[in-house]
Amino acid sequence: MPELSQRRRMLVLAICCMSLLIVSLDNTVLNVALPSMQRELHASTSGLQWTIDAYTLVLASLLMLAGSTADRIGRKRVFMAGLIVFTIGSALCSVAPNLDALVAFRMVQAVGGSMLNPVAMSIITNTFTDPRERARAIGAWGAVVGISMAAGPLVGGLLVESVGWRSIFWINLPVGLAALVLTLRYVPESRAPEARRPDPVGQVLVIALFGSLTYAIIEAPNSGVVAVLPFALLALAALAGLLRYEPRRADPLIDLRFFRSAPFSGATVIAVSSFAALGGFLFLSTLYLQNVRGLDALHAGLWMLPMAVPTFLCAPLSGRLVGTLGPRVPLLVAGVAMTASAVLFAAFEAETSNVTLFIGYVLFGVGFGFVNAPITNTAVSGMPRSQAGVAAAVASTSRQLGQTLGVAVIGAVLAAGLGASSYRDVFVSAAAPGWWILVGCGVAVLVLGVLTSGRWARRTAERTAERLESVEVRDAAGVRV
């Protein structure tokens, strides 16, 4: 990628942030619309889970493929294709006649979305080469998540109450088209110096792992453990296959050498834990505010602002702290705040009081606002620029997998606790085990933030970078040795 002026770099950052905005906004807006969709489409709790997880599951399954493909054939080209497919998928979602069609169209959206976030992050990484400037750019990138969390509930609530839930997908159309035109005009093409070959076997194993695991978790409360056991076994077999097959590949879909870096491995698990907490938090909060408190979509959206605003404010601050002090301080703040928030709900039934509900939302917003920048920066900063797309894709995959598992696990726990009872009668007690799971997620962020940001961890990152940057020799058959 050619060296760009400061103004051009900021323009590229803004264009990439537009793609993150429509992908993130789509999730937050959808959460507010869940009760309305449930009533109109006659969906069960598991049906609501699938409207979210069908999207995040496909996204998680294809992100690494999109990242490596972009490194190979061109990041701008893949990014533009993603904008086109995502916009078409959004239009299809707005006219879905039933729940099954909506889930299918959400999967189309996800195919496009898989080409956006990791590729955009790779473009940013290759545009901002100075570590401090890159950390601040990533902080701005993370602030977009806060914007989507702040605007999503309000915009979604207004649209659902005034027009209907289908209109929530319309907002993606103008943003997607504008981003497409600006990308064509201003974003330079870039690709990795050495092309990575496709890995179809690895891709199939990833899809089998994520898909079968999610299905087993979501459907277990309705179908029973025996019925989903084959899917759980398939997930284990796919995981074993990945661990055995990928190290033997010259150009693996998942380069397991990345995980020799303690900061990278820590960032991956932290991403899964924090976004699992986010998925579960939004799922429980939306259903409680509308189905238990009886709020309409707009007022439920207003109640989400105490969480969304701190996320928006803390994300750029976190990026600056990462650039000056490293990832440890933001991760410690994130872990403490997210854990404290979940404990309020799990142990003290925070949702039953306006004061504690407000405090719980603020704490979670602060925690989530601080966690995103160190995840992204740690994932890409220690890797060669030639593999930025793959490294960013692993981080993005971890986020989406975490959100998928959060909704699947928390939704399954809630469904098991509710049984045949109504939401109003037993929701608080039925949700308590889910909140304790979120406590565990917060503790994981805190503990791993400490363990993977010290001197020992940095040494493992340096050794990993040296191995990855070493010259690889190919024999006549094209096999790396």
N, C-alpha and C positions, 0 to 999 in steps of 0.2 A: 504494500500500500504506500503511495507517495506521501511525503511529508506535507501536512496541511497547515494552513494558517489557523491562528487561534479562533477566529470567527467561524471558519469552516468546520473546525473540530466541534465547536459548540452546536453548530447546526446539525451535524451528524448525530451528536448525542441527543438532541431534541427529537430527531426523526426516530431514532431507536427507542426513545422513551414513549413515543406515540404507540408503538407496537405493544410495549409492556402495558400501557394504559388500557387498551381495548381488551387484552387478555385478562388482566387483573380486574378491571371493571366488570367484565362479564361474570366472574365468580361472585363478587360482592353483591351485584345487582340481583343475580339469580337467587342468592340466599334469602333476600327480602321477599322475593316472589314465590317462595316454596309453598306457603299455605294456600295462596290463591291457585297455584297450579294443582295442588292436592285436591282442592274442592272441584275445580273444573274438569280435571282429568281422572278423578276418582282414584287417586294414587295412594298406595299404602306407604308406611315408613320406608320400607325397602325400595319402593318405587322412587321416592324422593332421593334416596341415597344414589340410585343409579343415574338420575339426571345430573348429579354432580360428578360421580365417580366414573361414568362412561367417558366424560371429557378428560378428567385428570388421568385416568388409566391409559387411554390412548396417547395422551400427551407424554406421560412418563415412558411409555414403551418406545416411542419414536424419536425422543429428543436426541439420544446419542447417535442414531442413524442420521438425523438432520445435521447435527454438528459435524460429523465426519464427512458427510456429503458436501456440506458447504465449504469445508477446508479443501475438498478435492476439486469441485467444479466451479466454485465461486460463491462467496458469501452474499454478494448483492443479488445474484441470480436466484438463490434459494430463498432469500429474505422476501423478494418480490413475489415469488410463487406462493409463499406462506400467506402474505397479505391477501392475495387473490382468493385462495381456498378458504381462508378464515372468513372473509367478507361474504362469500357465497354461502358458507355454512350458516352464518348468522341469519341471512335472508331466509334460508330453508327452515331454521328453527322458529322463525316468527310465523310460519304458516303450518306448523306441525298439527295434524288432525287429531292425534292421540299420543299417549305416553310412549308407546313403542317407537313411533316416528320421531318424537322429540329426542329420545335417547340416541337413535340412529343419526340424526342431524347434528347432535352434540358431538358425536364421534367425527363427523366431517369437519366441524369446527376445529377439533383437536388436531386433526392431521395438518391443518394450516397453522395452528398455534405452535406445533412442534418445530416449525421452520422459523419461528419468530424469536423467542426469547434467547435460546442459546446462540443463535446466529447473530442477533443484535449485540449480545454480550461479547462475542468474538470480535465483531466490528469495533466495539468500544475499546477492547483490550489492545487491538492493533492500531487504533487511532491515538489513544492516550498512552504513550510509551513511558513517560515519567511516572515513577511509582506513586508519588504524592498526588500528582494531577489525576492519575488513574483512580486512586482511592476516593478522591472527591467526586469524580465523575460517577463512580459506582454508588457513592452516597446519594447523588442526585437521582440516579437510577432507582435506588431503594425508596427515595421520597415519592416516586410515582406510585408505588404500592400504597403509601399513605394517602395520596390523593384519591386513588381508586377506592380505598376504604372509607374515606371521608365523603366523597361524592356519590359512591355507589348506593349506599342505603337511602340517601335523600333522593337522588335521581330515580332510583328504582321505586321508592315509595310513591313519589309523585306520578310516575308513569303507570304503576299498577293501579293506583286509586283513580286516576283520571281517564286512562285509555284501556288498561288491561295488561296482563303479564306478557303478552306477545310483544308489546312495544319495547320491552327491555332489550331485545336483540336489534332493534332499529338503530340504536345509538352507535353500534359498531360500523355501520355502513359508511357514513361520511368520514369518520376518523380513518377507517381502513383505506378508503379511496384517496384521501388527502396524503396519507403516509406513502401510498404507492406512487403517486405523482412526484412527491418530494424525493423519494428514494431514487427514482429514475433520473432525476435532475442533479442531485447533489452528492449522493453517496458513491464513492469510488469503489471499483471492484477490487477484491483481494482474495487470495487463496494461499494455502500452505505450499511451501517450496517443493515438498515431496508428497505426492498424492497417496492417499490411503485407499487400499482396495476394499470393496464391499465385503461384509461378513454376514451372509444370509443365515447361516446356521446360528450364529450368536444372536441375530435379531429375532429369529423364531423362538429361541430359548428365553429371551427376555420377555417376549409377548406371553409365552406360556407361563412363565413365573408370575408376572404381575397379574395377568388375567385370572388364572386359576386361584391364586391366593385371595384376590379381592372377592371373587365369586363365593369362595368358601366362607369368608368372614360375613359377607352381607346376607347370604341365604341360610346360614346355620340356624338362626332363631326360627325361621319359618319352615325349613325342610328337615331340620334335625342334623345331628353330627354325622350319623351314618350316611346320609344322602350326599353330604359334601365331602366326605372322607376321600373319595377318589381324586377330587380337585386339590385337596391338601397334599396328597401324595404326589400328584403331578407337579405341584409347585416345588416340592423337595427335590424331585428328580431333575427338574429344569435347573434349579440352583446348583445341584451337583454337576450337571452337564456343563454349565457355564464355568465353574471353578476348574474343571478338568480340561475343557476344550480351548478356552480363551488364551491361556498361557502358551499354547502350542501354535497359535496363529502369528504370522508375521505382522499383519495389520489387524489386531483384534478390535471388535466393536467396543469392548471395555478393556482398556489397558490396565491390567491389575497391578502393574508397576507403580501407578499413581498412588496406590494405597500403602506403599512403603513409607510415604511421607505422613508422619503423625498429624501435622496440621491439616493435610488434605483429608485423611480418614476422619479426623475429628469434625471437620467442617461438613463432611457428608452425613455423619450420624446426627450432628446438630441440626442440619437442614431437615432431615427426616423428622426429628423430634419436634422442632419448633413449628413446622408446617402441619404436622399431625395435630399439634395443639391448636393451631389456627383453624383447621378444618373442623375439628370437634367443637371448638368454642363457638364458631359461627353457627354450626348446625343446631347445637343446644339452645343458643341464645335466641335464634330466629323462631324456633318452634315454641319456646317458652313465652316470648313477648307477645306473639300473635295467638297461639292456641290456648295458652293458660291465662295470660293477663287480658286477652281479648282486644289488643291494640290493632289498629289497621296498619297497612304496610308503611304509610308515611310516618306515623308516630313510632312504629318499631324502628324505622330508619333513624329517626331523631335520637332514640335511645342508644343507638350504636355509635353516635358521635363521640361520647367520652372515651371510646376505644380508638376510633379512627383518627381523631385530631392528634393525640400524642404520638401515634405511629408516624403521621406526616411530619411532625415537628422533630422527632428524635432521629429519623432516618438520616438526614444530612449531617446532623451532629455526630452520629455514629461513624459516618464516612470520614469526617475530619479527624475523629479520635483514632480511627484505624490508620490514617495517613501519618499521624504524628506519634502516637503511642503504641500502635500495634493493636491486634484484635482482642487482647485479654480483657481490658477494661470494659469495652462494649459487651462482651460475652458474659462477664460477671453481672453487669447491670441487667442484662436480658434474662439470665437464669434466675436471679433473685426475684425480679418483678413478675415473671411468668409463674414461678412457683407460688409466690405469695397470693397472686390472683386466684389460682386454682384452689389453693387451700381455703380461701374465703368461701368459695362455693361448695367445696367438698365437706368441710368440717363445720361451717357456720351458716350454711344455706343462705348465701349472700343474695340470691335472687328474691327472697321473701321480703327484703327491705330496700327501699329506694336508695338509702345512703350507702349500704354495703354493696348494692348492685352497681352504683356509680363508681365506688372505689375499685371494685373488682374489674370493671371495664377500663378504667384509667390505668391501673397497674398492668393489665395485659397489653394495652396499647403501647405503653412505655417499653415493655419487654420486647414486644415484636418489632417495634421501631428500631431498637438497638441491635437486633440479631441478624438482620439481612445483609448489611454491608460487610461485616467480618466473614460471613459465609462465602460470599461471592469473591471478595478480595483474596482470601486464603486459597480458594479453589484454583484461581487462575494465576496468582502472582508468582508461584514457585514453579510454574510449568513453562516449557519453551513456547515462544510465540507461535511456532509452527503447529502446535497442538492446542492452541487456545480454544478452538471450537469444541474439541472433544472434552477438554477439562471443564469448560463452561457448561457443556451438555450434561456431564455427570452431576454437577452442582444443581442444575435445573431439574434433572431427573429426580434427584434426591428430594427436592422441594415438592414436586408433583406426586411422587410416591408417598411422601409423608402426608400430604393433604388427602390423597386417596385412602390411605390406611386410617387416618384420623376419622374421616366420615364413616368408613366401613366399620371400624371397631366401635366407635362411640354410638353410631346408629344401631349396631347390633346389640350392644349393651342396653341401650334405651328401649329397643323393641322387646327384648327379653324381660325387662323390668315392667314395662307397661302391660304386656299380655293383652287381655281383652278389656282392660280398664280404660277409661277416658283420660285424656291429657290432664284435665283439671284436677282429677282425683289423686293421681299418684305421680305426677311428673317429677316433682322435687326429689322424692325418695328414689324413683327409678333412675334419675340422672346422676345421683351421688356416685355410683361406681365409675361412671364416665369421667366425672370431675377428678376422682382420685387417679385415674389414668393420666389425665392432663398434669396432675402434680408430678407424676413420674417423668413426664416429658420435660417439665421445667427443671427438675433436678438433673436430668441428663445434660441439658444445655449448660447448667452451672458447673457440674463436675468436669465434663469434657472441655469446657472453656478454660478451666485451670490446667488440666493435664496436657492439653495439646497446644499450649501457647508459651511454654517455657523454653529454656536453653536446649534441653534434650530434644524436644520436638523440632526446634529450628534446625538442629544438626541433622535430624533424619530428613528434613525437607531439602537441605543443601546436598546431602548425599544422593537423594532421589533425583534432584535436578541435574546433577553431574552425570548420572547414569543415562537419563533421558536425552541429554544434550551430546552425549558421546557419539562419535561417528560410527554408523552401522554399516557393516560390510555385507554385501550380498554375494553369494556364490553364483555360478552360472545359471542355476535353476531359479534364481530370484528369492532364495530363502535366506533370511537374516541369520547371521552367526555371531 
